[in-house]
Amino acid sequence: MQQVYIWDFPTRIFHWLLVIAICSQYLTAELLDDAMTWHFYGGYFILGLLIFRVLWGVFGAYYARFSQFVVSPRKVWNYARLFNSSAYQPVVGHNPLGAYSVLFIMTILFTQAISGLFITDDIFHDGPYYSVLSEETRQIMNWVHHQGFIAVWLFLALHISAMLVYKFAKHQNLVKSMITGYKKQDPETSAINAKNHWFKFIAFACMAAFIVYLVVVVFAPEVVEDFYY
């Protein structure tokens, strides 16, 4: 077996920052008192991470690109069908099931981040676009945001279960690979060493931060304060 550098640093830092951000969102929303301000900031941070991942998925490192790992539903079915058979073949980058899980969690988190722009905590904090919606639409956004939170945790449970299956059934340590960037591959397997593309990494990170700033600060409607005497 040979060690191949599959997961570039930008992909790995995105992954672990997203894990930390999701956990912090749970803490600030459910466990900590008076932490809703940080919950809103965490949502903006997650939105920035997702925008970065879209840019990286189009222009970034080879194995991080959507064009490299997103395949047809038929290929996903064939991969799942052969998973426990002798015909099973490990995939160098994201496997077909993993590819669809990436799309799923990104969709859920985008929904979470965007809906969070339109909701309130009913006490002190409003999303930057809360004032532009009708009361009925606000309630819909609030429902979507809370249901999406449940979907995120269900996904994480499935994700951890899948990692354990690959660890013990296929002897593939996916967690270690996402930490070091390296995966063990058969020497006969066609694989290339990924590149970190540092300039793109810095440029896309700055672009993502700037887009979030535009959305949250520049384009957000002016808040009109109501005073009662």
C-alpha positions in Angstrom: 0.0 0.0 0.0 1.2 3.5 -0.7 0.3 6.8 1.0 -1.3 9.3 -1.3 -2.0 12.9 -0.4 -5.8 13.1 -1.2 -7.3 15.8 1.1 -5.6 19.2 0.7 -5.3 21.5 3.6 -8.1 23.9 2.6 -10.6 21.0 2.3 -9.5 19.6 5.7 -9.6 23.0 7.5 -13.1 23.6 6.1 -14.2 20.2 7.4 -13.0 20.7 10.9 -14.0 24.3 11.2 -17.5 23.3 10.1 -17.6 20.6 12.8 -16.5 23.1 15.4 -19.0 25.7 14.2 -21.9 23.2 14.2 -21.1 22.1 17.8 -20.8 25.7 18.9 -24.2 26.5 17.4 -25.8 23.8 19.5 -24.0 25.1 22.6 -25.1 28.7 22.0 -28.7 27.9 21.2 -29.4 25.1 23.6 -27.0 25.0 26.5 -25.6 28.5 27.2 -27.5 31.5 28.6 -27.3 34.8 26.9 -25.2 33.5 24.0 -27.6 34.2 21.1 -25.4 36.9 19.8 -22.6 34.3 19.3 -25.2 32.0 17.7 -25.9 34.6 15.1 -22.2 35.2 14.5 -21.7 31.5 14.2 -24.4 31.3 11.6 -22.6 34.0 9.6 -19.4 32.1 9.9 -21.0 28.9 8.7 -22.4 30.8 5.7 -18.9 32.0 4.9 -17.5 28.4 5.2 -20.2 27.2 2.8 -19.5 29.9 0.2 -15.8 29.0 0.4 -16.6 25.3 -0.1 -18.7 26.1 -3.2 -15.8 28.1 -4.7 -13.3 25.4 -3.7 -15.6 22.8 -5.2 -15.5 24.5 -8.5 -12.0 25.9 -8.7 -10.1 24.2 -5.9 -8.0 21.0 -5.5 -8.7 18.0 -7.7 -10.4 15.7 -5.2 -12.4 18.6 -3.7 -14.0 19.5 -6.9 -17.7 18.6 -7.4 -16.9 17.6 -11.0 -14.6 14.9 -9.6 -16.8 13.2 -7.1 -20.5 13.9 -7.9 -21.7 11.0 -10.0 -25.1 9.8 -11.3 -27.6 8.1 -9.1 -27.0 4.8 -11.0 -23.4 4.8 -10.0 -24.4 5.5 -6.4 -26.7 2.5 -6.5 -24.1 0.3 -8.0 -21.6 1.3 -5.4 -24.0 0.6 -2.5 -25.1 -2.7 -4.1 -21.5 -4.0 -4.3 -20.4 -2.6 -0.9 -20.5 -6.1 0.8 -19.4 -8.1 -2.2 -16.0 -9.3 -3.4 -16.4 -6.9 -6.4 -16.2 -3.8 -4.1 -13.5 -1.3 -5.2 -12.3 1.5 -2.8 -12.6 5.0 -4.2 -9.6 7.3 -4.0 -11.5 10.5 -3.1 -15.1 10.8 -2.0 -17.1 7.6 -2.7 -20.4 8.0 -4.4 -22.4 7.8 -1.2 -20.1 10.2 0.5 -20.5 12.6 -2.5 -24.3 12.8 -2.0 -23.9 13.2 1.7 -21.7 16.2 1.1 -24.4 17.7 -1.2 -27.1 16.9 1.4 -25.4 18.5 4.4 -24.3 21.6 2.4 -27.9 22.0 1.3 -29.2 21.7 4.8 -26.6 24.1 6.2 -27.2 26.6 3.5 -30.9 26.4 4.4 -30.1 26.9 8.0 -27.8 29.8 7.4 -30.1 31.6 5.1 -33.3 31.1 7.1 -31.3 32.4 10.2 -31.1 35.7 8.4 -34.8 36.1 8.7 -35.6 35.0 12.2 -35.5 36.4 15.7 -34.9 35.0 19.2 -38.0 36.9 20.3 -36.0 38.8 22.9 -33.0 40.9 21.8 -31.7 39.6 18.5 -33.1 39.7 15.0 -31.6 38.4 11.8 -30.5 41.2 9.4 -33.5 40.6 7.1 -36.1 39.9 9.8 -37.9 43.2 9.1 -38.6 42.6 5.4 -40.9 39.6 5.9 -44.5 39.3 6.9 -45.4 37.6 10.2 -46.5 34.5 8.4 -43.3 34.2 6.5 -41.3 34.8 9.6 -43.0 31.8 11.2 -42.2 29.7 8.2 -38.5 30.7 8.3 -38.5 29.9 12.1 -40.0 26.5 11.5 -37.5 25.7 8.7 -34.6 26.8 10.8 -35.6 24.6 13.8 -36.4 21.6 11.6 -33.1 21.9 9.8 -31.3 21.8 13.1 -32.8 18.4 13.8 -31.8 17.3 10.3 -28.2 18.3 10.9 -28.0 16.2 14.0 -29.6 13.2 12.3 -27.0 13.6 9.5 -24.2 13.7 11.9 -25.3 10.5 13.6 -25.4 8.8 10.2 -22.1 10.3 9.3 -20.4 8.9 12.4 -22.0 5.6 11.9 -20.7 5.5 8.3 -17.2 6.3 9.5 -17.3 3.4 12.0 -18.5 1.0 9.2 -15.6 2.0 7.0 -13.2 1.7 9.9 -14.2 -1.8 11.0 -15.7 -3.3 7.8 -13.3 -1.8 5.2 -10.3 -0.9 7.3 -10.4 2.6 6.1 -9.7 5.3 8.7 -11.6 8.2 7.3 -11.0 10.4 10.3 -7.3 10.0 10.2 -7.3 10.7 6.5 -9.2 14.0 7.1 -6.6 14.9 9.7 -3.4 14.1 7.8 -4.7 14.3 4.3 -3.2 11.0 3.4 -5.0 7.8 2.4 -3.6 4.3 1.8 -4.0 3.2 -1.8 -3.1 0.1 -3.7 0.0 0.9 -5.9 -2.0 -0.2 -8.9 -4.8 2.3 -8.2 -4.7 5.4 -10.4 -4.3 8.3 -8.0 -2.6 11.7 -8.0 -1.3 13.8 -5.1 -3.5 16.8 -4.4 -2.2 20.3 -4.2 -3.0 22.9 -1.6 -3.2 25.9 -3.9 -2.4 28.4 -1.2 -3.1 31.5 -3.3 -6.5 30.2 -4.3 -7.2 29.3 -0.7 -6.4 32.8 0.7 -8.3 34.4 -2.2 -11.4 32.3 -1.9 -11.4 32.7 1.9 -11.3 36.5 1.5 -14.0 36.4 -1.1 -16.3 34.3 1.1 -15.8 36.7 4.0 -16.5 39.7 1.8 -19.7 38.1 0.4 -20.9 37.5 4.0 -20.1 41.1 4.9 -22.1 42.3 1.9 -25.1 40.1 2.8 -25.1 40.8 6.5 -24.1 44.4 6.6 -24.1 46.2 3.3 -27.3 44.8 1.7 -29.3 44.3 4.9 -32.2 46.8 5.3 -31.8 49.5 7.9 -33.3 48.6 11.2 -35.9 50.9 12.4 -36.1 51.1 16.2 -39.5 51.3 17.9 -39.7 53.4 21.0 -42.6 53.1 23.4 -43.3 55.7 26.1 
